[in-house]
Amino acid sequence: MDAEIITIGDELTSGHRINSNATEIARRLNDLGLRVKFVTSVGDNTEEMAEAFHLALRRVKVVIATGGLGPTDDDLTKKVIVKVFKRNLVFHDDILERIKERSRQRGIDFPAINQNQALLPQGATFFPNRHGSAVGICLSEHGKIFISLPGVPREMMQIMDDEVIPYLAKLNLGQAIKVVTLRTTGIVESRMAELITPDMPADQVVSLAYLPSYRGLSMRITARGTDRDEVDAAAHKLVQFLEKKAGRYIFGRNDDSLEEVVGQLLIDNDKTVSVAESCTGGQLGMILTSVAGSSQYFVGGLQAYSNDVKVSQLKVSSQTLEDSGAVSEPCAQQMAVGARELFKTDYAVSITGIAGPEGGSDEKPVGTTYIGLASAHTTNARLFNLGTDRNVVRTRACYAALEMLRREILDIN
């Protein structure tokens, strides 16, 4: 069963807001076994909205629209729905009472304009909204299902999770589906393809998608079919193959993050870590401490942005800075050693580089970054070339540092 997502609003078509609703809805429908064939964005124009609704209803079985259900003049979705489905708007006293009660609970006066939200398409099923006043709307006719949800992401996701997904699940519209995402780092998409493609088993039931980001490469395995056991077996077979071929790069599955995995490794091994950062300015420490419970292993960090701080606090040699510069292998090593001694930790990681957009040279262009690591057994540093965009360089540096630490803990070369 195929589906289409329609997101409504001038703020989306003008680029003033990121279309996060489409991503969240698509993920939930995919997990249900529904294939999202189209994602459409349309502005606040009744004719264009009606055209988008008609087209979607012709080419898929399930349509989910978001946005345009508010009480103001620019909220046009209900008007278009009744036009497309040839229905009337009917006033619902019970829904009005729910909206008024919500205002009372919040201690605010009920805006008269909100009475419009009790006008709803005749014959529709309504999904309650626990976080707002606009209910979800569902119309089913001629084998097609049209669902309209509020555009506010928190409201949309609540109705989607509590009402829409259970409703669609009961209809048993989707295929059997198994999705597994393998999370990797330290390898680019093209290199991964070279590594696994020649020997990858062919199977029409299962597909593989590469999902690169600045944090690493994810590989999404999707198996679909009519037989649950066959689908699960096909997904499991491909996962096993990928783990065998690329296991050293795989750090987790599905929603695992590298910072969570590294944190758990530190806990499991009863180890601590500290950081010394130059070009990332504290970003690595922020990422490490974004994980709940990170106080068990993260001791502290130093933002050694200036050379004076590198020398005075981390004991980097002035001679090293004179001979090799701040962005160099020996400086990164000495920063890591200095942080480990300063914070008395089992591991210390350092980052020093040229994030740009200025400061590069022919010898050390923008993106040149050295990451150091110190432990009781080793001190080393690696050179990375991380691009030319300042924010990208900083983010890539942090996740490269986490991957160096992961490999050190697991003794992966």
Summary of the structure (lengths in Angstrom):
residues: 413
radius of gyration: 27.0
end to end distance: 46.0
largest distance: 81.9
contacts: 1392
relative contact order: 0.08
helix: 45%
strand: 25%
